């Protein structure tokens, strides 16, 4: 009789899970993971939580098809609007950075902690140890759950909670948006990232509305990179 192989010794179904919003950062994370492990060993998870720019879910699906990622799970967190209020989930909320506030009104309390924990639950079931997320503290907007200190703490919490050797991979933690655009261009993905992602808080794809914090950060980085690229020619 064949000896049963313990779950943790089975060959992993996936090597990495990418938290995929459909925006610039997560799309580039997906590309990096696919390049490293191959699309057949990458899974992606997208969360709907009542965000006004929920169209990004459609872009996440398209990105998975583009990169050949077949394991894509969309999870609806319908409870979120019942426990917190912010401009990202309130269509009438004003998107702004108020004077004296550390973060803009689009801060969704605890979002990355919840996203990563749930991604970890799925990742463990797939045998994956690496979870990619596009957070950055080099170019962040004051969100506390985008800091390296949070990622280290969250990773340890997940390891303790599930007894699994998770690694939270954050390729852009110390990258500016200009450096991200340079990376996308070097991978031949400039047009894909620019037109095939949705970062805008108002739900306008590509270069977006140009006014919300996400668009200003993204477009400023693009302008900086294109200027730098022009000087090199």
C-alpha positions as CSV (number, residue, x, y, z in Angstrom):
1,X,0.0,0.0,0.0
2,X,1.4,3.3,-1.0
3,X,2.4,5.6,1.8
4,X,0.3,8.7,2.1
5,X,2.3,11.9,1.4
6,X,1.6,14.6,4.0
7,X,-0.1,17.7,2.5
8,X,2.9,19.9,3.0
9,X,5.1,17.5,1.0
10,X,2.9,17.4,-2.1
11,X,4.1,19.2,-5.2
12,X,2.6,22.7,-5.1
13,X,-0.2,23.4,-7.5
14,X,1.1,27.0,-7.6
15,X,4.4,28.6,-6.7
16,X,3.0,32.1,-6.2
17,X,-0.3,34.0,-5.6
18,X,-0.6,37.6,-6.8
19,X,-3.0,40.0,-5.1
20,X,-4.3,41.5,-8.4
21,X,-6.4,44.7,-8.3
22,X,-6.1,45.4,-12.0
23,X,-4.0,48.5,-11.5
24,X,-0.5,49.4,-12.5
25,X,1.4,47.9,-9.5
26,X,-0.4,44.6,-9.3
27,X,-0.3,44.1,-13.0
28,X,3.4,44.5,-13.0
29,X,3.6,42.1,-10.0
30,X,1.7,39.5,-12.1
31,X,4.1,40.0,-15.0
32,X,7.1,39.5,-12.7
33,X,5.6,36.4,-11.1
34,X,4.8,34.8,-14.5
35,X,8.3,35.6,-15.8
36,X,9.9,33.9,-12.7
37,X,7.6,30.8,-12.3
38,X,5.7,30.5,-15.6
39,X,2.0,31.4,-15.9
40,X,0.9,27.8,-15.1
41,X,2.4,28.1,-11.6
42,X,0.9,31.5,-10.8
43,X,-2.5,32.2,-9.3
44,X,-4.2,35.6,-8.9
45,X,-6.8,36.8,-6.4
46,X,-8.9,39.9,-6.8
47,X,-11.1,41.5,-4.2
48,X,-14.4,43.4,-4.5
49,X,-15.1,45.4,-1.4
50,X,-17.6,48.0,-2.5
51,X,-15.0,50.3,-4.2
52,X,-16.3,52.9,-6.6
53,X,-13.8,51.8,-9.2
54,X,-14.9,48.2,-9.2
55,X,-14.4,48.1,-13.0
56,X,-10.8,47.2,-12.1
57,X,-12.0,43.7,-11.5
58,X,-12.7,43.5,-15.3
59,X,-9.2,44.6,-16.0
60,X,-7.8,42.0,-13.6
61,X,-9.6,39.3,-15.5
62,X,-8.2,40.6,-18.8
63,X,-4.7,40.7,-17.4
64,X,-4.9,37.1,-16.4
65,X,-6.0,36.1,-19.8
66,X,-3.2,38.2,-21.4
67,X,-0.5,36.6,-19.3
68,X,-2.0,33.1,-19.5
69,X,-2.9,32.8,-15.8
70,X,-5.8,30.4,-15.5
71,X,-6.2,30.3,-11.7
72,X,-7.9,33.6,-10.9
73,X,-10.3,34.0,-8.0
74,X,-12.5,37.0,-7.4
75,X,-13.7,37.4,-3.8
76,X,-16.5,39.6,-2.8
77,X,-16.0,41.2,0.6
78,X,-19.6,42.5,1.0
79,X,-19.1,43.3,4.7
80,X,-16.6,46.1,4.2
81,X,-19.1,48.9,3.6
82,X,-20.8,47.9,6.9
83,X,-17.8,48.4,9.1
84,X,-15.9,51.5,7.7
85,X,-16.5,54.7,5.8
86,X,-14.2,56.2,3.2
87,X,-14.3,58.1,-0.1
88,X,-13.2,55.1,-2.0
89,X,-16.4,53.2,-1.2
90,X,-18.7,56.2,-1.0
91,X,-19.7,57.5,-4.4
92,X,-20.5,60.8,-2.8
93,X,-17.3,61.1,-0.8
94,X,-14.8,63.7,-1.6
95,X,-11.4,62.3,-2.7
96,X,-8.8,64.5,-1.2
97,X,-5.8,64.8,1.1
98,X,-7.0,66.9,4.0
99,X,-4.7,69.3,5.8
100,X,-3.1,67.6,8.8
101,X,-4.2,64.1,7.8
102,X,-1.6,61.5,7.3
103,X,-3.5,59.7,4.5
104,X,-6.1,60.8,2.0
105,X,-9.9,60.2,2.4
106,X,-9.5,57.1,0.3
107,X,-7.8,55.1,3.0
108,X,-9.6,51.8,3.6
109,X,-8.8,50.7,7.1
110,X,-7.0,47.3,7.3
111,X,-7.5,46.6,3.6
112,X,-4.1,45.1,2.9
113,X,-4.1,43.1,6.2
114,X,-7.3,41.4,5.2
115,X,-6.4,41.0,1.5
116,X,-3.1,39.3,2.4
117,X,-4.5,37.0,5.1
118,X,-7.2,35.8,2.7
119,X,-4.7,35.4,-0.1
120,X,-2.6,33.4,2.3
121,X,-5.5,31.0,3.1
122,X,-5.9,30.3,-0.6
123,X,-2.1,30.2,-1.2
124,X,-1.6,27.5,1.5
125,X,-4.3,25.4,-0.1
126,X,-2.4,25.6,-3.4
127,X,0.9,24.9,-1.8
128,X,2.2,28.3,-2.7
129,X,4.6,30.1,-0.3
130,X,5.1,33.4,-2.1
131,X,2.4,36.1,-2.2
132,X,3.1,39.1,-4.4
133,X,1.6,42.5,-3.5
134,X,2.4,45.9,-5.2
135,X,2.7,48.0,-2.1
136,X,5.4,50.7,-1.9
137,X,6.6,53.0,0.8
138,X,8.8,54.9,-1.6
139,X,5.9,56.5,-3.4
140,X,3.0,55.8,-1.1
141,X,0.2,58.2,-0.3
142,X,0.3,57.9,3.5
143,X,-1.4,54.5,3.8
144,X,0.0,52.8,6.9
145,X,-0.5,49.3,5.4
146,X,1.9,50.0,2.5
147,X,4.9,50.3,4.8
148,X,7.7,47.7,5.0
149,X,7.2,47.5,8.8
150,X,3.6,46.4,8.2
151,X,4.6,43.8,5.6
152,X,7.2,42.2,7.9
153,X,4.6,42.1,10.8
154,X,1.9,40.8,8.6
155,X,4.1,38.0,7.2
156,X,5.0,36.9,10.7
157,X,1.3,37.0,11.7
158,X,0.3,34.8,8.7
159,X,3.1,32.3,9.4
160,X,1.9,32.0,13.0
161,X,-1.8,31.9,12.1
162,X,-1.4,29.1,9.5
163,X,1.9,27.5,10.3
164,X,3.1,28.0,6.7
165,X,6.4,29.5,5.5
166,X,4.9,32.5,3.7
167,X,7.0,35.0,1.9
168,X,5.4,38.4,1.1
169,X,7.1,39.6,-2.1
170,X,7.0,43.4,-2.6
171,X,9.0,44.2,-5.7
172,X,8.2,47.9,-5.5
173,X,8.6,48.6,-1.8
174,X,11.5,51.0,-2.5
175,X,10.7,51.9,-6.1
176,X,9.3,55.2,-7.2
177,X,6.5,55.2,-9.9
178,X,9.1,56.5,-12.4
179,X,11.2,53.4,-11.7
180,X,8.2,51.2,-12.1
181,X,7.5,52.6,-15.5
182,X,11.1,52.0,-16.5
183,X,10.8,48.4,-15.4
184,X,7.6,48.0,-17.4
185,X,9.3,49.5,-20.5
186,X,12.3,47.2,-20.1
187,X,9.9,44.2,-20.0
188,X,8.2,45.3,-23.2
189,X,5.0,46.1,-21.2
190,X,4.8,49.8,-21.4
191,X,1.6,50.0,-23.5
192,X,0.0,47.1,-21.7
193,X,0.5,48.8,-18.3
194,X,-0.4,52.2,-19.5
195,X,-3.7,51.3,-21.4
196,X,-4.6,47.9,-20.0
197,X,-4.8,48.8,-16.2
198,X,-7.1,50.8,-14.0
199,X,-5.6,52.8,-11.2
200,X,-7.9,55.8,-11.1
201,X,-10.1,56.1,-8.0
202,X,-12.9,57.4,-10.2
203,X,-12.8,54.3,-12.4
204,X,-11.3,55.8,-15.5
205,X,-8.9,53.4,-17.2
206,X,-5.5,54.2,-18.6
207,X,-4.2,57.6,-17.7
208,X,-7.4,58.1,-15.6
209,X,-9.0,61.3,-14.5
210,X,-5.6,63.0,-13.8
211,X,-6.9,64.6,-10.6
212,X,-7.3,61.9,-7.9
213,X,-4.3,61.0,-5.7
214,X,-3.7,57.7,-7.6
215,X,-3.7,59.4,-11.0
216,X,-1.5,62.2,-9.9
217,X,1.1,59.7,-8.5
218,X,0.9,57.4,-11.5
219,X,1.1,60.2,-14.1
220,X,3.8,62.1,-12.4
221,X,5.9,59.0,-12.4
222,X,5.2,58.4,-16.1
223,X,6.2,62.0,-16.9
224,X,9.4,61.7,-14.9
225,X,10.3,58.5,-16.7
226,X,9.5,59.7,-20.2
227,X,11.6,62.8,-19.5
228,X,14.5,60.7,-18.3
229,X,14.1,58.4,-21.3
230,X,14.1,61.3,-23.7
231,X,17.4,62.6,-22.3
232,X,19.1,59.2,-22.8
233,X,18.3,59.3,-26.5
